[in-house]
Amino acid sequence: MTDETGRAELYALLDDIYLGKERVSRAEIARRAVAAELPAHLLTRINALPEGEYAQDEAEEVLHSSTEGA
């Protein structure tokens, strides 16, 4: 799996997670990412998010900037 494919899967997963929700906890994002079997480097970045709830655009911004060059 290429990094681009992994990122595409991550954004697709976030679209699914946030369907009908404004904010989601880091724990929920991490749980769903593990269940979706995302690549280890993306799981590491998700697990590094501070505890709390995120709007989709916030999560995407943090995860996109942290996966650049990964």
Secondary structure, DSSP 8 states (H G I E B T S, - for coil): --HHHHHHHHHHHHHHHTTT-SEEEHHHHHHHHHHTT--HHHHHHHHTS-SSEEEHHHHHHHHHHHHTT-
